[in-house]
Amino acid sequence: MGIIRSSFSFIMGTVCGVYLAQNYDVPNIRKVADSALLTVTAYEEKYRKPKKRGNDDD
C-alpha cells in the first residue's frame, strides 16, 4: 500500500501529461527554451555596457 500511495501523484501526472500531449497542441518545450535563450542573449549583447579601456584585469 505504501508504494501505491507514495507514487499516486506521479502516476496521475504522467497519465494527465500523456492525455494532454495526445489531444491538444502542446508546444515543444525545448524549442521554446531555445528561442527564449536566443532572445535573452541578443538582449544582453544589445544593452551590455562597453568595456573600459584602462582595465587590463583579465
N, C-alpha and C positions, 0 to 999 in steps of 0.2 A: 504494500500500500504506500510506502514511503517514496519509492521511486516514481510512481504514477503521480502522486501528489506534488512532488517537487518539480517534475518536468511538465506539468499540465500547461503552464503559461507558455513554455517554449513550443510545445506541440500545437497549441491553438494559434500562436503567432505564425508558425510555419504554414499551417493549413490556411489561415486568412491571407497570408502573403501569396501563396500559390493561387488561390482563388482570384485575388485582385490582379495578379500578373496575367492570368489567362483571360479574364473577362474585361479588363479595362486597358487603356493605352497608358501604361506606366512608363515614364521616361527612363532611359538608361542612366544610372547614377554615375557611372564612370565618365560618360560624355559630358554630363552636367558639371561634374567636378573639374574636368579638364578645361572646359570653356571658362569656368569661374577663375581657375588658376591663371589662365592666359589673360583674362581681363584685369585681374589684380596685378599681375606682372607688368602689363602695359601701363596701368595707372601709376604704379610705383616708379617706373622709368620716366614717365612724363613729369611727375611732380617731385622728383628727387632733388635735394639740394646739391648745388655744384661743389666739387671738392675744392678745398683751399689750396692755393699754390705753394704756400710756405711750409706745409706739413709733409715731412717725409718719414712718418712713423711706421709705415708699412713694413 
